[in-house]
Each structure stands twice: as C-alpha cells, then as structure tokens.
Amino acid sequence: MSEKKIIIAIDGHSSCGKSTMAKQLAQKLGYIYIDSGAMYRVVTLVALRNGWMENKVPDVAKVIEGLKDIKITFQWDESLGKNTTFLNGENVEEEIRRLEVSENVSPISTIADVRKEMVRQQRENGVNKGIVMDGRDIGTVVFPDAELKIFMTASPEIRAERRYKELKEKGLDVNFEEILANVEGRDKIDSTRAASPLKQADDALVLDNSHMTREEQLEWTINKVKEIIEE
C-alpha cells in the first residue's frame, strides 16, 4: 500500500466488535489505534497519583486544573504487538489497566471538561493521519473530516447471541432474553443520550456484520482503505 495515510473513524452499536476490528485494522495497516477508554484511564491515574480522588469521588476543580499538564499519546509496540499508552512520554500502559484505575474511571469520564479535552487531544493525535478510532461519535464529532467513516451494525438478536456465547464460555449462568433486552435498551440509551449520542455520519459506509466473520470484515475494510488511498 502507498505511503499516503488516512483517518479511519468507526462508529456503531454496542457488541458489534468495533474495538476488535479497529485494533486489528490498525495492526494490519501499521496505524496508531486511538484508545479513548485508555485516555480516561490516564486522567484517572493522574488523579489517583495526586490524591484528587476520595472514595471514588473526584475533586472536579483539581482534575480540570490538572488537565493542562497531561499529554496523552499512543505508539505501536512492535515487540509486544500491541498499542501502548503514554503520559507525558512515560509508558503507563500496564498501570492504567490496574483495578484501582478501573474502579475510579467512571466518575472521571463524566466530567464535561475532561471529555472536551480528550476530544481535543484525540484530534491532535490525528494531525499526521494514519490513525484508527472507534466509538459512538467519531465520524460525526471527533473526526468529521475522516477519509473513511464506517458505521458498524448487526441485528440485536445476533449481537445478543454473540454476547450470550461469550458469557457462557466464561462459565456464567445467563439468560438470552435478558441479554437481548439489555442490547436493545443500550441501543436506545446510546441513540438518545444528550452527550455524544450514537449517530451515523451522512457519508459513513454501513458495515452490517450480522453474517460476516472477523476475517471477512477486516478484508472488506482494507479494500475500502485501498480504494481511498488509490483514488
């Protein structure tokens, strides 16, 4: 493939395999995968290091003030074959996955100023192109000028079936009807929420993966990338 690089924005419903596909795509193309979840974890890590959290409640003013000293970047680690997260040049990939961070990330991610700053840094990461990012509003809000926008979907029944199998394999006692109701409920919440609602960009290509394997999805997407690069 030529040296020309593009921005790939992947949006879509929950349990569609967006993140899996985005990571595989980045690996295949040698692109950087912008992990938005990891970014909120970095802010949480900084808050914990500085004592800005007490009983899972953040000192919002201190967190917002501290944002000016946080720069988050991503690099592909060839030796590990995975994406790595950096805070001001320090590799924090392992630290941000720890339980303490996981338990405190939700209240941090709901702070409006944090969300705004993360979007700004996501765009900054995309200045040189060659990135893949997935979420709910990537093609509409974060990268409205992305060269390739994909909206991933699958029928609620198929997504519930995948989730059901996944949980069963983990040995959990689950009920299919309950999972289906959860998937449909989440679709409704994602589409109607006030902040960052799930919305298909007008120029997005729809990828319905109801009856596709991961390999087929990846091949379909890589062909779309080639078409754009070779234009």
Solvent accessible surface area in square Angstrom, and as a share of the most:
residue,aa,sasa,rsa
1,M,119,0.53
2,S,68,0.44
3,E,157,0.70
4,K,100,0.42
5,K,90,0.38
6,I,0,0.00
7,I,15,0.08
8,I,0,0.00
9,A,0,0.00
10,I,0,0.00
11,D,6,0.03
12,G,1,0.01
13,H,37,0.17
14,S,7,0.05
15,S,42,0.27
16,C,4,0.02
17,G,34,0.33
18,K,29,0.12
19,S,48,0.31
20,T,46,0.27
21,M,6,0.03
22,A,0,0.00
23,K,98,0.41
24,Q,62,0.28
25,L,0,0.00
26,A,1,0.01
27,Q,102,0.45
28,K,136,0.58
29,L,29,0.14
30,G,50,0.48
31,Y,9,0.03
32,I,59,0.30
33,Y,10,0.04
34,I,1,0.00
35,D,22,0.11
36,S,33,0.21
37,G,40,0.38
38,A,0,0.00
39,M,0,0.00
40,Y,25,0.09
41,R,49,0.18
42,V,0,0.00
43,V,2,0.01
44,T,0,0.00
45,L,9,0.04
46,V,15,0.08
47,A,0,0.00
48,L,40,0.20
49,R,115,0.42
50,N,81,0.42
51,G,60,0.58
52,W,45,0.16
53,M,24,0.11
54,E,132,0.59
55,N,136,0.70
56,K,107,0.45
57,V,101,0.58
58,P,18,0.11
59,D,59,0.30
60,V,67,0.39
61,A,73,0.57
62,K,106,0.45
63,V,1,0.00
64,I,61,0.31
65,E,105,0.47
66,G,7,0.07
67,L,12,0.06
68,K,149,0.63
69,D,93,0.48
70,I,9,0.05
71,K,106,0.45
72,I,2,0.01
73,T,42,0.25
74,F,5,0.02
75,Q,101,0.45
76,W,65,0.23
77,D,37,0.19
78,E,143,0.64
79,S,105,0.68
80,L,116,0.58
81,G,33,0.31
82,K,92,0.39
83,N,23,0.12
84,T,4,0.02
85,T,1,0.01
86,F,31,0.13
87,L,8,0.04
88,N,89,0.46
89,G,63,0.61
90,E,75,0.34
91,N,84,0.43
92,V,1,0.01
93,E,16,0.07
94,E,138,0.62
95,E,45,0.20
96,I,0,0.00
97,R,110,0.40
98,R,144,0.53
99,L,130,0.65
100,E,105,0.47
101,V,4,0.02
102,S,41,0.27
103,E,84,0.38
104,N,11,0.06
105,V,28,0.16
106,S,72,0.47
107,P,38,0.24
108,I,0,0.00
109,S,23,0.15
110,T,103,0.60
111,I,17,0.08
112,A,73,0.57
113,D,66,0.34
114,V,0,0.00
115,R,67,0.24
116,K,157,0.67
117,E,30,0.14
118,M,0,0.00
119,V,32,0.19
120,R,120,0.44
121,Q,2,0.01
122,Q,6,0.02
123,R,108,0.39
124,E,74,0.33
125,N,34,0.17
126,G,3,0.03
127,V,106,0.61
128,N,132,0.68
129,K,83,0.35
130,G,4,0.03
131,I,1,0.00
132,V,0,0.00
133,M,2,0.01
134,D,13,0.07
135,G,19,0.18
136,R,60,0.22
137,D,18,0.09
138,I,6,0.03
139,G,1,0.01
140,T,40,0.23
141,V,70,0.40
142,V,5,0.03
143,F,14,0.06
144,P,66,0.42
145,D,130,0.67
146,A,9,0.07
147,E,63,0.28
148,L,3,0.02
149,K,15,0.07
150,I,1,0.01
151,F,17,0.07
152,M,0,0.00
153,T,25,0.14
154,A,4,0.03
155,S,40,0.26
156,P,41,0.26
157,E,90,0.40
158,I,44,0.22
159,R,3,0.01
160,A,0,0.00
161,E,67,0.30
162,R,77,0.28
163,R,89,0.32
164,Y,54,0.21
165,K,115,0.49
166,E,82,0.37
167,L,27,0.13
168,K,90,0.38
169,E,149,0.67
170,K,140,0.59
171,G,68,0.65
172,L,91,0.45
173,D,140,0.73
174,V,35,0.20
175,N,73,0.37
176,F,55,0.23
177,E,114,0.51
178,E,120,0.54
179,I,17,0.09
180,L,26,0.13
181,A,62,0.48
182,N,99,0.51
183,V,6,0.03
184,E,81,0.36
185,G,31,0.30
186,R,122,0.45
187,D,23,0.12
188,K,142,0.60
189,I,112,0.57
190,D,7,0.04
191,S,53,0.34
192,T,99,0.58
193,R,82,0.30
194,A,110,0.85
195,A,59,0.46
196,S,27,0.18
197,P,44,0.27
198,L,13,0.06
199,K,124,0.53
200,Q,76,0.34
201,A,9,0.07
202,D,150,0.78
203,D,95,0.49
204,A,15,0.12
205,L,73,0.36
206,V,75,0.43
207,L,4,0.02
208,D,76,0.39
209,N,0,0.00
210,S,16,0.10
211,H,160,0.72
212,M,52,0.23
213,T,73,0.42
214,R,144,0.53
215,E,127,0.57
216,E,83,0.37
217,Q,14,0.06
218,L,29,0.14
219,E,111,0.50
220,W,64,0.22
221,T,0,0.00
222,I,20,0.10
223,N,67,0.34
224,K,49,0.21
225,V,0,0.00
226,K,81,0.34
227,E,99,0.44
228,I,29,0.15
229,I,13,0.07
230,E,130,0.58
231,E,173,0.78
